[in-house]
Amino acid sequence: MQPRNMSMSGVVDLAAVKAAQEAKAKAEQARAQAARDGGTGGISPADLVIDVDEAGFENDVLQRSAEVPVVIDFWAEWCQPCKQLSPLLERLAVEYNGRFLLAKIDVDANQMLMQQFGIQGIPAVFAVVAGQALPLFQGAAGEEQIRGTLDQLVQVAEQRFGLTGLTVDPDAVAGGAPAAPERPAGPYDALLEAAVQALDSGDLSGAIQAYKNVLNEDPGNEEAKLGLAQAELLQRVQGVDPQQVRKDAADKPADVQAQIAAADLDLVGGHVEDAFGRLIETVSRTVGDDRDTLRMRLLELFEVVGPEDPRVIAARRALARALF
């Protein structure tokens, strides 16, 4: 595994778009399997904290991260700050009641994992969501800071990846088979699954149509709106020549379509502020239909990143100033 240094606040990543869809599908499959097995899917609070080694990392962390965010505590017996942080994380894992799973990794016994995550010192805390690694913090941290980070993590995991966590049964026996909570299938699950399958096969047009089918019936469906915005963005940049797009944008600063094409590339590359700033600056220099075209594209890009992202909130204010 090659961990990725990703922000939780909405950097667009081609792999992350697909991973979000796959994670939701896997979580739904886990819930369905628990229902078929006749179980409640509840796990013991003791099962919320697990010891993980290199041999079990694939199953215990990567695969589980498709059901629930996995927080990794890299520690060692000789590490004094670890002796303060680890008990706090264990207590919070139980307190958060299944919203995340805590995996403890002894770096002395698992140096390969330490190297793969690029850890320079401990304690170090990461999260893995839908197979993607996110650095949370390194070194000593206060409980308030840790709670804020965990709150953000579980919110992003639910909103972006559909991970609602694990069901905790206080009466369950420790070591029982963990499963995600049961949830009735929604009326548009089949259409959303069709969109995921289309993305898996590289059929962006099919994914776009599947998301539109959902929105035709349920215009407020957030998952479909996000999926449609992402799929349309990927379709727009598919097959373009990045060097030519950027040359056109540099040579023609007043060309609305050239700036829009460059903004799409900026966003796909993770340069969110650059994408927004490029279009807002162009808005300030245009009028009429051109200005409206730019405004509409900005709104589409806001959907891709997510309305709660602080960069979107800041860009909305900047857009308002440019317009009025």
C-alpha positions in Angstrom: 0.0 0.0 0.0 1.2 3.5 -0.8 -0.5 5.9 1.6 -1.8 9.1 0.1 -1.4 12.5 1.8 -4.9 13.6 1.3 -6.9 16.5 2.8 -10.3 15.7 4.3 -11.7 19.0 3.1 -12.4 18.1 -0.5 -9.4 17.8 -2.7 -10.6 16.3 -5.9 -8.8 13.1 -6.8 -9.7 10.8 -9.7 -9.2 7.7 -7.6 -11.2 9.2 -4.7 -14.2 9.8 -6.9 -14.4 6.1 -7.6 -13.4 5.1 -4.1 -16.3 7.0 -2.6 -18.8 5.1 -4.8 -17.2 1.8 -4.1 -17.0 2.4 -0.4 -20.7 3.1 -0.2 -21.5 0.0 -2.2 -19.3 -2.2 0.0 -20.9 -0.8 3.2 -24.3 -1.6 1.8 -23.2 -5.1 0.9 -21.9 -5.6 4.4 -25.2 -4.5 5.9 -27.1 -6.8 3.5 -24.9 -9.8 4.4 -25.4 -9.2 8.1 -29.1 -9.2 7.5 -28.9 -12.5 5.5 -26.9 -14.1 8.2 -29.7 -13.3 10.7 -27.5 -11.2 13.0 -27.9 -7.8 14.4 -24.5 -6.8 13.1 -23.6 -5.5 16.6 -20.0 -5.8 18.0 -18.7 -5.5 21.4 -17.2 -2.2 22.6 -14.0 -4.1 23.2 -13.8 -4.8 19.4 -13.6 -1.1 18.6 -9.9 -1.2 19.5 -7.7 -3.8 17.7 -4.0 -4.6 17.5 -2.8 -4.8 13.9 0.4 -6.1 12.3 1.8 -6.2 8.8 0.2 -9.6 8.1 -3.3 -8.4 9.0 -3.1 -4.9 7.7 -5.0 -5.7 4.4 -7.9 -7.3 6.2 -8.0 -5.4 9.5 -7.4 -1.9 8.1 -7.8 -1.6 4.3 -10.9 -3.9 3.9 -12.5 -2.6 7.1 -12.1 1.0 5.9 -14.8 0.3 3.3 -17.2 -0.1 6.2 -15.9 2.4 8.9 -13.1 4.9 9.2 -10.1 3.3 10.7 -7.9 5.5 12.9 -4.3 4.2 13.2 -2.3 4.8 16.4 1.4 4.2 15.7 3.1 3.7 19.0 6.0 1.9 20.8 6.5 0.7 24.4 9.4 3.1 24.9 7.5 6.2 23.7 6.4 8.2 26.8 3.9 10.5 24.9 2.3 7.3 23.5 1.5 6.2 27.0 -0.7 9.3 27.4 -2.2 9.4 23.9 -3.0 5.8 23.4 -5.4 5.4 26.4 -7.1 8.6 25.4 -7.7 7.3 21.8 -9.0 4.0 23.2 -11.4 5.8 25.5 -12.7 8.0 22.6 -13.1 5.0 20.3 -15.6 3.5 22.8 -17.2 6.9 23.4 -17.7 7.5 19.7 -19.7 4.2 19.7 -18.7 2.7 16.4 -18.2 5.9 14.4 -14.6 4.8 13.9 -12.4 1.8 14.6 -9.0 2.3 16.4 -6.1 0.2 15.0 -3.0 0.1 17.2 0.3 -0.6 15.4 3.6 -1.2 17.3 6.2 0.4 15.1 9.1 -1.7 16.6 7.3 -4.9 15.4 6.0 -3.4 12.1 8.7 -1.1 10.7 7.6 -1.7 7.1 4.3 -0.1 7.8 6.0 2.8 9.5 8.2 3.3 6.4 5.2 3.1 4.1 3.4 5.8 5.9 6.5 8.0 6.0 6.5 8.4 9.7 9.4 10.3 11.2 8.4 10.2 14.8 5.8 8.9 17.2 3.1 9.1 18.3 1.6 9.5 14.9 -2.0 9.1 14.1 -3.5 8.4 10.6 -6.9 7.5 9.3 -7.8 5.2 6.4 -11.1 5.8 4.7 -12.2 3.7 1.7 -8.6 2.5 1.3 -7.1 6.1 1.4 -4.7 7.2 4.1 -5.1 10.6 5.7 -2.6 12.1 8.2 -4.4 13.3 11.3 -1.7 14.5 13.7 1.8 13.7 15.0 3.1 14.1 18.5 1.2 15.1 21.6 -2.3 16.6 21.1 -4.9 17.8 23.5 -8.3 16.1 23.9 -10.2 19.0 22.4 -8.0 19.0 19.3 -8.3 15.3 18.9 -12.1 15.4 19.3 -12.3 18.1 16.6 -10.2 16.1 14.2 -12.3 12.9 14.9 -15.6 14.9 14.4 -14.3 16.1 11.0 -13.2 12.6 10.1 -16.5 10.9 10.8 -18.5 13.7 9.1 -16.4 13.4 5.9 -16.6 9.6 6.0 -20.4 9.7 6.2 -21.0 12.5 3.7 -18.4 11.7 1.1 -18.2 7.9 1.4 -21.5 6.8 2.9 -19.7 5.2 5.9 -22.2 5.4 8.8 -20.0 3.3 11.2 -20.5 0.1 13.1 -23.4 -1.0 15.4 -22.2 -1.5 18.9 -24.0 -4.0 21.1 -23.0 -3.6 24.8 -24.1 -7.2 25.4 -22.1 -8.6 22.4 -19.2 -11.0 23.1 -15.8 -9.5 22.3 -14.2 -11.0 19.2 -17.6 -11.4 17.4 -17.8 -10.8 13.7 -18.1 -7.1 13.1 -20.6 -5.7 10.7 -22.0 -2.3 9.7 -25.4 -1.3 10.9 -28.4 -2.4 8.9 -30.2 0.2 6.9 -33.2 -0.3 4.6 -32.4 -0.1 1.0 -33.4 3.3 -0.5 -35.7 3.7 -3.5 -32.8 4.7 -5.8 -30.2 2.3 -4.7 -30.4 0.3 -8.0 -29.9 3.5 -10.1 -27.0 4.6 -7.9 -25.4 1.2 -8.2 -25.8 1.4 -11.9 -23.8 4.7 -11.8 -21.1 3.0 -9.8 -20.8 0.1 -12.2 -20.7 2.6 -15.1 -17.8 4.4 -13.4 -16.0 1.1 -12.8 -16.2 0.3 -16.4 -15.1 3.8 -17.6 -18.5 4.5 -19.0 -18.8 8.2 -17.9 -21.8 8.8 -20.1 -23.6 5.9 -18.6 -22.8 7.1 -15.1 -24.0 10.6 -15.9 -27.3 9.3 -17.2 -27.7 7.0 -14.2 -27.3 10.0 -11.8 -29.6 12.1 -13.9 -32.2 9.3 -13.7 -32.1 9.6 -9.9 -32.3 13.4 -10.0 -35.3 13.3 -12.3 -37.2 11.4 -9.6 -35.5 13.0 -6.6 -34.0 16.4 -7.4 -32.6 16.8 -3.9 -30.7 13.6 -3.8 -27.2 14.7 -2.5 -25.4 11.6 -3.5 -26.6 11.8 -7.1 -25.8 15.5 -7.3 -22.3 15.0 -6.1 -21.8 11.9 -8.3 -23.2 13.8 -11.4 -20.9 16.8 -10.8 -17.9 14.6 -10.5 -18.7 12.4 -13.4 -19.3 15.4 -15.7 -16.0 16.9 -14.6 -14.2 13.7 -15.4 -15.9 13.6 -18.8 -14.9 17.1 -19.6 -11.2 16.5 -19.0 -11.1 13.1 -20.6 -8.8 13.1 -23.6 -7.8 16.8 -23.4 -4.2 18.0 -23.9 -3.3 19.6 -20.6 -0.4 21.5 -22.1 -2.5 23.0 -24.8 -5.3 23.8 -22.4 -3.0 25.7 -20.1 -1.3 27.5 -23.1 -4.6 28.6 -24.4 -5.6 29.9 -21.0 -2.3 31.8 -20.6 -2.4 33.3 -24.2 -6.1 34.2 -24.0 -6.9 35.6 -20.5 -10.2 37.0 -21.8 -11.4 33.8 -23.4 -14.1 32.4 -21.2 -14.0 28.9 -22.5 -10.2 28.7 -22.3 -10.4 29.7 -18.6 -13.2 27.3 -17.9 -11.2 24.4 -19.4 -8.1 25.3 -17.4 -10.2 25.5 -14.2 -11.5 22.0 -14.8 -7.9 20.8 -15.0 -6.9 22.7 -11.9 -9.7 21.1 -9.9 -9.0 17.5 -11.1 -5.3 18.1 -10.2 -6.4 19.1 -6.6 -5.6 22.8 -7.1 -9.0 23.9 -5.7 -8.2 27.5 -4.9 -6.6 28.0 -8.3 -9.6 26.7 -10.1 -12.0 29.0 -8.2 -9.7 32.0 -8.3 -9.2 31.7 -12.1 -13.0 31.8 -12.7 -13.8 34.4 -10.2 -11.1 36.7 -11.6 -12.6 36.1 -15.1 -16.1 36.9 -13.8 -14.8 40.3 -12.6 -13.7 41.1 -16.2 -16.8 39.9 -18.0 -20.5 40.9 -18.5 -23.7 39.4 -19.9 -23.8 35.8 -21.1 -20.1 35.2 -20.5 -20.4 36.2 -16.9 -23.4 33.9 -16.4 -21.6 31.0 -18.1 -18.7 31.4 -15.7 -21.0 31.6 -12.7 -22.8 28.4 -13.7 -19.5 26.6 -14.1 -18.4 27.8 -10.7 -21.6 26.5 -9.1 -20.9 23.1 -10.8 -17.4 23.0 -9.4 -18.7 23.9 -5.9 -20.9 20.8 -6.1 -17.8 18.7 -6.9 -15.9 19.9 -3.9 -18.8 20.0 -1.5 -20.9 22.9 -0.1 -19.4 22.7 3.4 -15.8 22.9 2.3 -14.3 26.1 3.6 -12.7 26.8 0.2 -16.2 26.7 -1.3 -17.6 29.0 1.3 -14.8 31.5 0.8 -15.2 31.3 -3.0 -18.9 31.9 -2.8 -18.2 35.2 -0.9 -15.6 36.2 -3.5 -18.0 35.4 -6.3 -20.7 37.5 -4.7 -18.2 40.4 -4.5 -17.2 40.0 -8.1 -20.9 39.9 -9.2 -22.2 42.8 -7.2 
